[in-house]
């Protein structure tokens, strides 16, 4: 299998001077036990190559305090993000976001909920199965998908959003367009899920800021029409982290507080199959962004590549494997097609990890 990241073996940190390299960028990769408690932290220093050292939490803080210039504060930001993730994992298990594609051409279920009544029924079903958020989208962003006109996208999603909100459900709008964000928020939609991290539409940063909604910033490389044509990175894990960090900074400059942001590394969006695996394997590094993490691996092509299952709708087993792994290494939200199976799997693994069954179980 092709190596897709330069993150190598670790060494014990000896001196702060080891990390204080000119032009180096620093990252923190936490290691946890099955219950989510922090065991150790790898400090990564990226200049011409990536060097890696392991230490404990207190050692990492001491290093950040001792580092000169901007390096120490930047590392401390990442460590605070890891601390916040520890608190979240103690308090809650990952939430499940159920997918409602009001489209004729989505990669897995295009056409199944393209009509309004079917989409509404689908959203209600997913909520009954345990989805905490219903993600409604009217434009396919699968590899090779063509864009949809704004008016048509709104025609598809508006009645679905309005009805599911009236049911009292938590709904997100999956869109890249500023005006759709504004219109959806006007109906009361509390979450915007943008596969371009507010980068596709020049007006989206301002529009998203004005809505007051929470915002999922997803990383993607290239437009959906071309994104899978030879995606290239120097180091996929660190490059995606850096780009998401820049988008969080852009949101801050636009007046969007960090507390409203969620980061998504964008599995399947401008990545090769080995690159997707590298991102999943190093998901804990993204805790250093300081915001909750969303992972959407459900039915993706890399699962078919690993399992040999060609039909996307038949990839339940592989999708559950990806979801449970993502949950075990730090995902706060899992975006899935198969809600009931995912919720049940999370219930069992959560009970095993924390040593207790959920309230009301036999």
Residue, then its C-alpha position, 0 to 999 in steps of 0.5 A: x500500500x502506498x504511504x500517504x503521510x510522512x508521520x513516522x515513528x516517535x522518539x522521547x522528547x529530550x529538549x525544547x530545542x529539538x522542536x524549535x526549528x526555523x519555519x517548522x510547524x508544530x502539531x499534537x497527536x493525542x493517544x487515548x485509551x478505549x474510554x477516551x482518556x488521554x495517555x500520551x501526546x506525540x509532538x510533530x515538527x514539520x519543516x523539510x521533513x516531519x519529526x515526531x516525539x512522544x511525551x505526556x500531557x504535562x510534558x507537552x504543556x511544558x514544551x509549549x511553554x518553553x518554545x520561543x516565538x510563535x511556536x509555543x502559543x500555536x502548540x498550546x492552542x492544539x493542546x487546549x483543543x485536545x483537552x476540550x475533546x477529552x471533556x466532550x468524550x467524557x460527557x457524550x458519545x458521538x452523535x449520528x447525522x442521518x442523510x437525506x439526499x433530495x437529488x436524482x444523482x447522489x452516489x449511493x441513494x440518488x433518486x430514492x428521496x428525490x420527491x418531497x414526500x419521500x424525502x420527508x418520510x426518510x427524514x422522519x424515519x432516520x430521526x425515529x432510528x436515532x439520528x440527532x441531526x437530519x442533513x438535507x441536501x439538494x445538490x449532489x457533490x459526488x465525484x463528477x457531479x454537475x452543479x445545480x442551479x440555485x433555484x432548483x436546489x431550493x425548490x428541492x429542499x425547502x418543503x423538506x426543511x420546513x416540514x422536518x423543522x415543524x416536526x421539531x427535528x434538528x436539521x442541517x442544510x447541505x449546501x455550498x451556496x450563500x443564498x441557500x444558507x440564508x434562506x434555510x436559516x430563515x426557516x430556522x435551520x440551525x446547522x450549515x454543512x458546506x463541503x467547500x468549507x465556505x470557500x465555493x461561494x464568495x458570499x458564503x462567509x458573510x452569509x454564514x456569519x449572519x445566520x448564527x448557525x453552526x457550520x460544518x467546514x469540510x475539506x475538499x480538494x477541487x470541484x466535484x467535477x474534477x476532485x478525484x482526478x489525481x488528488x495530490x498532497x505533500x502530506x495528506x494528514x498535515x495538509x488537510x489539517x493546515x487547510x482546515x486551520x486556515x478556514x477556521x481563521x477565515x471564519x474568525x476574521x468574518x466574525x464567526x466564533x469558533x464555538x459555532x464551528x465543526x471540522x470535517x476532513x472530507x473523506x472521499x473528497x479529493x483523496x485517493x483511497x490510501x489517503x482516506x485511510x491515512x486521514x482516518x488513522x490520524x483523526x485524533x490530530x484534528x482535535x488540535x483544531x479546537x472544534x468538534x469533528x465530523x466524519x462522513x465515511x458511509x458507503x464511500x468508494x474506499x470501503x468498496x476498494x477494501x471489501x470488494x463490494x461494488x454497490x454503494x448501498x451494500x456497504x453496510x458492514x464496511x461503513x459500520x467498521x469505518x464509523x466505529x473506528x472514527x468514533x473510537x479515535x475522536x469523531x464527535x458526529x458521524x454522517x451516515x446513511x444507515x442510522x439504526x445500525x450505526x446507533x446500535x453499534x455505538x450503543x454496544x461499543x460505548x457500553x463496553x468502553x465505559x463499563x455501563x449500559x444505557x439507562x432503560x436497558x435490561 
